[in-house]
Each structure stands twice: as C-alpha cells, then as structure tokens.
C-alpha cells in the first residue's frame, strides 16, 4: 500500500515538473540582424516592416514554416521573419513545485 502511494506521489511530481517545463517554453524572439517582416513565409512576399537588432517579436505559432517564424511586433503587426535573423529569448525561470501535503516518504518499504 505504501509503495503504491509513493509511486503515485512520484508520478504526480513528474507531471507537475513536465507541465512547468512545457509552460516555460520561450514565446519571444529577439532580432539579431537587420531583417524584413514579410507578409508570407517566402523571400518573394511583400515586406510589411523593417526590423532592427534588439527588436522583440512574439511568436504567433511555435513551429517554423519553410524556415520562417510567424511573429507579431510590439506595434501589433503580424508577419514572417527568417530563422537565421532572430533567436529565441532564453528563459531563466526555474519551475516551482507545489509543496507536498502530508508526510514525505524517505525510504521505500519493501513489504
């Protein structure tokens, strides 16, 4: 019985840590080089805006399409920027784990 409770606690802990790490995925891109914000995911599409190093962009979609990120600017303009001109902002947050309620097992009971 105690072994089952320990397994349930361990699985719950893993689920909380996994959920926290998924939620901590970066959603901001930082422009590294002068770049064009384009209307579509192609270098042939219309240029909607010019981006400068240091500009922050918000991901609209977390997956790339043909090497382009779908992003939005601080001014609310949506478009596409090529992957080599930006980088994902690093997240320094450490996931927090809620404190356990009740006693914490310190040893496994083999019986």
Buried (B, 14 or more C-beta within 10 A) or exposed (E): EEEEEBEEBEEEEEEBEEEBEEEEEEEBBBBBEEBBBBEBBBEEBEEBBEBEEEBBBEBEEEEBEEEBBBBBBEEEEBBBBBEEBBEBBEEEEEEEEEEEEEEEBEEEEEE
